[in-house]
């Protein structure tokens, strides 16, 4: 247990939004690249038409229906992509993972210079308020709860205060905190302890609790949670069920030319089965703990030494997922079953290219899904011709900026690539690439939301029987039960 001191919620008042506090320094003076400006202005029918130009097999009516889909649970989501090429040289945006309650606003340059809230305001006005507007104010206040990324959590709190013109509670809620300033009463109502040391009822909570949120937040609550925990369990923070949600979605929509593109994935893998599957994938693979995020629990196994090290460790869960390694074409053997090759950054003046991933953040508005933010992150070390001899392949393929050091998080912003004039050129992406990534994000979000609806009973409780069939990991189930 973490012996953390008592931390009460801060009260954020209207008029306290200071842009310099809520954006990275690379972003405060940056301007959106014209391609992203164009992307943000495209209407749903334009997106559908252009996507179908890229993919003539896609059914425009079905795609239009999906873009207009109103989720029940996953109203705000983010995705990470590798740009790859297949064996015929065709570009493919591969979805690496989805995130419920994702980061992104602090990395998004200016769209409207006169709007200090920028993307924070778009998410709050068009998505969050739509979800909470029917809740009477006399049922309590609004809280922003978080366990990391205090910059964006604070930015959302200040934005909500300005837009709703009411004080907002900003409450840190760490995993295993001994004296948290947030709890739920016996009726399922969230309460936060304010600076007055009193407990206050919360009618709706903007959640940025991302580290094992299911061990603190109930599945069925009277307080509206944005996004609720079922969105995480159904795939937003659960890669194992996400893979099954994508599989089910693809089985229904393949005939309409719509498919979620992911690396080849094997799920429900026991630790002792990992060497077999690494061998099946040509001697290298990515192994993931399904329930971790922010770059945690990802193991890049490229040789026998790394496989043995993986097997020698103890893990808190019993099930893993394994995906084929996405890298340079030189890394693949001739009999590679899934020879997808990574497209790195545009080579610099020294000929060095870096792996990067693209983040897309979306929200569900009244008009349908909208783009909220986008940025990219590059790896620490450049792509090399030989991967199997590296002791730490994460430096070459790991792109996440967050790094946990003890109980705190460090952010390596020097690897952030924002979509301004300077960094955009490094990515080598065009408008069609971003449209592809946006549509893929929507398809995946719909798949997860539909899975979430299947996992909830009419009374709002988790369907434990179905959940355990889909997620047969007893250690994870015990963690949810608490």
C-alpha positions in Angstrom: 0.0 0.0 0.0 1.2 3.5 -0.8 1.7 5.6 2.4 0.4 8.7 0.7 -0.5 11.8 2.7 -4.1 13.1 2.7 -4.8 15.2 -0.4 -8.1 17.1 -0.5 -9.7 18.2 -3.7 -8.9 21.7 -5.0 -11.7 24.1 -6.0 -11.2 25.5 -9.5 -13.2 28.7 -10.1 -14.4 30.2 -13.4 -11.8 32.5 -14.9 -8.7 30.5 -13.9 -7.9 29.0 -17.3 -4.3 30.1 -18.1 -3.2 28.5 -21.5 0.5 28.3 -20.6 -0.3 25.9 -17.7 -2.2 23.4 -19.8 -0.1 23.0 -23.0 3.4 21.9 -23.7 5.8 24.7 -24.5 6.2 23.4 -28.0 2.4 24.0 -28.5 1.7 27.4 -27.0 3.2 29.3 -29.9 2.6 26.7 -32.6 -0.1 26.8 -35.3 -1.9 23.8 -36.9 -0.6 22.5 -40.2 -2.9 23.3 -43.1 -3.6 19.6 -43.6 -5.0 19.3 -40.1 -7.0 22.5 -40.5 -8.6 20.9 -43.6 -9.2 17.7 -41.7 -11.0 19.5 -38.9 -13.3 21.3 -41.3 -14.4 18.2 -43.2 -18.1 17.3 -42.8 -19.2 13.7 -42.3 -20.3 13.3 -45.9 -16.9 14.6 -47.1 -15.1 12.1 -44.9 -17.2 9.3 -46.1 -16.7 10.2 -49.8 -12.9 10.5 -49.4 -12.6 7.3 -47.4 -14.6 5.4 -50.1 -12.3 6.9 -52.7 -9.4 5.4 -50.9 -11.4 2.2 -50.2 -13.8 1.6 -53.1 -14.9 -1.6 -51.4 -16.4 0.3 -48.4 -20.2 0.8 -48.2 -20.8 4.6 -47.9 -24.2 4.2 -46.2 -22.8 1.8 -43.6 -19.9 4.1 -42.9 -22.2 7.1 -42.7 -24.3 5.2 -40.1 -21.2 4.4 -38.0 -19.9 8.0 -38.0 -23.4 9.1 -36.7 -23.4 6.3 -34.0 -24.2 7.5 -30.5 -22.3 5.4 -28.0 -23.8 4.5 -24.6 -20.5 4.3 -22.7 -17.3 5.2 -24.7 -18.0 8.8 -25.6 -14.3 9.9 -25.6 -11.5 7.7 -26.9 -8.0 7.8 -28.3 -6.1 5.4 -30.6 -2.4 4.8 -31.4 -1.3 3.7 -34.9 1.8 2.6 -36.8 1.9 3.5 -40.5 3.0 0.3 -42.3 3.2 -1.2 -45.7 2.2 -4.7 -46.6 4.1 -7.2 -48.9 2.7 -5.4 -52.0 3.8 -1.9 -50.8 0.3 -0.7 -49.9 0.1 1.6 -47.0 -1.9 0.3 -44.0 -2.7 2.2 -40.7 -2.4 -0.5 -38.0 -4.3 0.1 -34.8 -2.0 -0.7 -31.9 -4.4 0.0 -29.0 -7.3 2.1 -27.9 -7.5 4.3 -24.8 -10.5 5.3 -22.7 -9.9 8.8 -21.3 -6.8 9.5 -23.5 -4.3 12.3 -23.3 -3.9 14.7 -26.2 -5.1 18.3 -25.7 -1.8 19.5 -24.2 -0.1 18.4 -27.5 -2.5 20.0 -30.0 -1.5 23.4 -31.6 -3.8 26.4 -32.1 -6.8 26.1 -34.4 -8.6 29.3 -33.3 -6.1 31.8 -31.9 -8.8 33.8 -30.1 -10.1 30.7 -28.2 -7.9 30.1 -25.1 -9.5 26.8 -24.3 -8.9 25.3 -27.8 -9.5 21.5 -27.8 -10.3 21.4 -24.1 -13.4 23.5 -24.9 -14.5 21.5 -27.9 -14.5 18.3 -25.9 -16.3 19.9 -22.9 -18.9 21.7 -25.0 -19.6 19.1 -27.7 -19.1 15.9 -25.8 -19.0 16.2 -22.0 -22.0 18.6 -21.6 -24.1 16.5 -24.0 -23.6 13.6 -21.6 -24.5 15.5 -18.4 -27.0 18.2 -19.4 -30.1 16.3 -18.1 -28.6 15.8 -14.6 -30.1 18.4 -12.2 -27.6 20.6 -10.5 -29.1 20.0 -7.1 -27.7 16.5 -7.2 -24.2 17.8 -6.5 -21.2 19.4 -8.1 -18.8 18.4 -10.9 -15.4 16.9 -10.3 -12.4 16.1 -12.4 -10.7 13.0 -10.9 -7.2 11.9 -12.0 -4.2 9.8 -11.1 -1.7 11.1 -13.7 -1.4 13.8 -16.3 -2.2 16.7 -13.9 -1.7 19.2 -16.7 -4.6 18.0 -18.8 -6.8 17.1 -15.8 -6.3 20.7 -14.5 -7.0 22.1 -18.0 -10.3 20.2 -18.2 -11.3 21.4 -14.7 -10.6 25.0 -15.6 -12.4 24.7 -18.9 -15.5 23.1 -17.3 -15.6 25.8 -14.7 -15.6 28.5 -17.4 -18.2 26.9 -19.6 -20.6 25.8 -16.8 -19.9 28.9 -14.7 -19.6 27.0 -11.5 -16.8 25.8 -9.2 -15.2 22.5 -10.2 -13.5 20.0 -7.8 -10.1 18.8 -9.0 -9.4 15.6 -7.1 -6.3 13.4 -7.3 -7.1 9.7 -6.7 -4.1 7.5 -6.7 -4.0 3.7 -6.9 -3.9 2.3 -3.4 -3.9 5.7 -1.7 -4.5 5.3 2.1 -6.5 8.5 2.5 -8.0 9.4 -0.9 -10.1 12.6 -1.2 -12.7 10.7 -3.3 -15.0 7.8 -2.4 -18.5 6.4 -3.1 -21.2 6.3 -0.4 -23.5 3.3 0.2 -25.9 4.6 -2.5 -23.2 4.8 -5.3 -22.9 8.5 -5.1 -19.3 9.9 -5.5 -18.2 12.3 -2.9 -15.1 14.4 -2.8 -13.4 16.0 0.3 -13.0 19.7 -0.4 -10.6 22.3 1.0 -13.1 22.8 3.7 -12.6 19.2 4.9 -16.2 18.4 4.1 -17.5 15.7 1.8 -19.5 17.0 -1.2 -21.8 15.0 -3.5 -20.8 14.8 -7.1 -23.4 14.6 -9.9 -20.9 14.0 -12.7 -17.2 13.2 -12.8 -14.9 13.8 -15.7 -12.5 10.9 -15.2 -8.8 10.9 -15.9 -8.1 7.9 -13.6 -6.4 5.5 -15.9 -4.2 3.2 -13.8 -6.4 0.2 -12.8 -9.5 2.4 -12.4 -11.7 -0.6 -11.8 -10.1 -1.1 -8.3 -11.5 2.3 -7.1 -14.5 3.1 -9.2 -17.6 0.9 -9.2 -19.2 -0.3 -12.4 -22.7 0.8 -11.4 -22.8 4.3 -9.9 -25.4 7.0 -9.3 -22.9 9.6 -10.2 -22.4 9.9 -13.9 -18.8 8.9 -14.8 -17.3 10.1 -18.1 -16.2 7.6 -19.3 -17.6 4.8 -17.1 -15.5 1.8 -16.0 -17.3 -0.6 -18.3 -15.8 1.3 -21.2 -12.3 0.3 -19.9 -13.2 -3.3 -19.1 -14.8 -3.8 -22.6 -11.6 -2.7 -24.4 -10.8 0.9 -23.6 -8.2 -0.3 -21.1 -8.4 -4.0 -21.7 -6.4 -5.2 -24.8 -7.6 -8.7 -24.4 -11.3 -8.0 -24.7 -10.6 -5.2 -27.2 -9.1 -7.9 -29.6 -12.3 -9.9 -29.3 -14.5 -6.8 -29.8 -12.6 -6.0 -33.1 -12.9 -9.6 -34.2 -16.6 -9.5 -33.7 -17.0 -6.1 -35.4 -15.0 -7.3 -38.4 -17.1 -10.4 -38.7 -20.3 -8.2 -39.0 -18.9 -5.4 -41.2 -16.3 -7.2 -43.4 -19.0 -7.7 -46.1 -19.5 -3.9 -46.2 -15.8 -3.3 -46.8 -15.2 -2.0 -43.3 -12.5 -3.6 -41.2 -10.4 -2.7 -38.1 -6.8 -3.2 -39.1 -4.6 -4.5 -36.2 -1.3 -6.5 -36.0 -1.9 -10.2 -36.0 -3.1 -11.0 -32.5 -3.2 -14.1 -30.3 -5.1 -13.7 -27.1 -5.7 -15.7 -23.9 -2.0 -16.8 -23.9 -0.5 -18.3 -20.7 3.1 -17.3 -19.9 4.5 -20.8 -20.6 3.0 -20.6 -24.1 4.8 -17.5 -25.1 8.0 -19.2 -26.5 5.8 -21.3 -28.8 4.0 -18.2 -30.2 7.2 -16.2 -30.6 8.6 -19.0 -32.6 5.4 -19.2 -34.7 5.8 -15.5 -35.5 9.3 -15.9 -36.9 11.3 -15.6 -33.7 10.2 -12.1 -32.6 6.9 -10.7 -31.2 5.3 -8.2 -28.9 3.9 -9.5 -25.7 1.4 -7.3 -23.8 -0.1 -7.4 -20.3 -3.7 -6.7 -21.4 -4.6 -4.4 -18.5 -1.7 -1.9 -18.4 -1.2 1.3 -20.3 1.2 4.3 -20.8 3.8 2.0 -22.2 3.8 -0.4 -19.2 3.6 -4.1 -19.5 4.8 -4.3 -23.1 7.7 -6.7 -23.9 9.5 -6.7 -27.2 11.0 -10.2 -27.6 13.4 -10.4 -30.5 15.8 -13.2 -29.4 16.0 -16.2 -27.1 17.7 -14.2 -24.3 14.8 -11.8 -24.1 12.2 -14.7 -24.2 14.0 -16.4 -21.3 14.1 -13.2 -19.3 10.3 -12.8 -19.9 9.6 -16.3 -18.8 11.7 -15.9 -15.6 9.6 -13.0 -14.3 6.5 -13.1 -12.2 3.4 -11.2 -13.3 0.3 -10.1 -11.5 -2.0 -11.6 -14.2 -2.3 -15.0 -16.0 -3.2 -14.0 -19.5 -1.3 -12.1 -22.2 -1.8 -11.1 -25.8 0.9 -11.6 -28.4 1.2 -9.6 -31.7 3.6 -9.9 -34.6 6.5 -7.5 -34.5 6.1 -4.5 -36.8 9.5 -3.3 -37.9 11.8 -2.8 -40.9 11.5 -5.2 -43.8 15.1 -6.3 -43.2 14.0 -7.8 -39.8 11.6 -10.2 -41.5 12.6 -13.8 -42.4 11.6 -15.1 -45.8 8.8 -17.2 -44.4 7.3 -14.4 -42.3 3.5 -14.9 -42.2 2.6 -11.3 -41.5 5.3 -9.2 -43.3 4.1 -5.7 -42.4 6.9 -3.2 -42.5 7.1 0.0 -40.4 7.2 3.3 -42.2 9.3 5.6 -40.0 9.9 9.3 -40.0 11.3 11.0 -43.0 15.1 10.4 -42.8 17.1 13.3 -41.4 20.2 14.8 -42.9 22.2 11.9 -41.5 19.9 9.3 -43.0 18.3 8.3 -39.7 14.6 7.4 -39.5 12.7 6.8 -36.3 9.7 4.7 -35.5 6.7 6.8 -34.5 3.1 6.3 -33.6 0.2 8.6 -34.4 -2.4 9.4 -31.7 -6.0 10.2 -32.7 -8.5 11.5 -30.1 -12.2 11.5 -30.9 -15.5 12.3 -29.2 -19.1 11.7 -29.8 -21.0 14.9 -30.4 -24.7 15.4 -31.4 -23.6 15.5 -35.1 -21.6 12.3 -34.7 -17.9 11.5 -34.1 -15.5 14.4 -34.3 -11.7 14.8 -34.2 -10.5 16.3 -30.9 -6.7 16.1 -31.1 -3.8 14.5 -32.9 -0.1 14.2 -32.4 2.8 11.8 -32.8 5.6 10.4 -30.7 8.9 9.0 -32.0 11.2 6.4 -30.4 14.3 7.2 -28.5 16.8 5.5 -31.0 16.7 5.4 -34.8 15.7 2.3 -36.7 18.5 -0.1 -37.3 19.1 -2.9 -39.8 19.4 -5.6 -37.2 17.0 -6.0 -34.2 17.8 -9.4 -32.8 21.1 -8.5 -31.3 19.8 -5.5 -29.4 19.5 -5.9 -25.6 16.8 -3.2 -25.3 14.7 -3.1 -28.5 12.2 -0.8 -26.7 14.5 2.1 -27.4 14.0 1.5 -31.2 10.2 0.7 -31.1 8.9 2.2 -27.9 7.2 5.5 -28.5 5.2 6.3 -25.4 6.4 9.6 -23.7 5.4 8.5 -20.2 7.8 6.8 -18.0 7.0 5.7 -14.4 9.7 6.3 -11.9 8.7 5.1 -8.5 5.3 6.6 -7.7 5.7 9.5 -10.1 5.6 9.9 -13.9 8.2 11.5 -16.1 7.4 12.8 -19.6 10.0 12.9 -22.3 8.6 15.7 -24.4 11.7 15.9 -26.6 10.2 13.0 -28.6 6.8 14.7 -29.1 5.9 15.5 -32.7 3.1 18.1 -32.9 1.1 18.7 -36.0 2.6 22.1 -36.8 4.7 23.2 -39.9 8.0 21.9 -38.5 7.1 18.5 -37.1 4.4 17.6 -39.7 7.1 17.4 -42.5 9.0 14.8 -40.4 6.0 12.5 -40.3 5.6 12.1 -44.1 1.8 11.8 -43.7 -0.9 13.2 -45.9 -4.6 14.0 -45.5 -5.7 10.5 -46.6 -3.5 9.0 -43.9 -5.2 11.1 -41.2 -8.7 10.3 -42.6 -7.8 6.6 -42.5 -6.6 6.8 -38.9 -9.7 8.8 -37.9 -12.1 6.3 -39.5 -10.2 3.4 -37.9 -10.5 5.0 -34.5 -14.3 5.4 -34.9 -14.7 1.8 -36.0 -12.7 0.6 -33.0 -14.6 2.9 -30.6 -17.9 1.6 -31.9 -16.7 -2.0 -31.5 -15.7 -1.4 -27.9 -19.0 0.4 -27.0 -21.0 -2.4 -28.5 -19.0 -4.9 -26.5 -19.6 -2.8 -23.3 -23.4 -2.9 -24.0 -23.3 -6.7 -24.1 -21.4 -6.9 -20.8 -23.9 -4.8 -18.8 -27.2 -6.2 -17.5 -30.4 -4.2 -17.6 -29.8 -3.2 -13.9 -26.5 -1.7 -14.9 -24.3 -4.4 -13.4 -21.5 -6.4 -15.0 -22.6 -9.7 -16.6 -20.0 -11.7 -14.7 -20.7 -15.0 -16.5 -20.1 -13.5 -20.0 -17.2 -11.4 -18.8 -15.3 -14.4 -17.4 -16.0 -16.3 -20.6 -14.5 -13.5 -22.6 -11.7 -12.7 -20.1 -10.7 -16.0 -18.4 -8.1 -14.4 -16.1 -9.0 -15.2 -12.5 -6.4 -12.8 -11.1 -7.9 -9.9 -13.1 -11.4 -10.9 -12.1 -10.4 -10.8 -8.4 -8.9 -7.4 -8.9 -12.2 -6.1 -10.3 -14.2 -7.6 -7.4 -11.8 -6.0 -5.0 
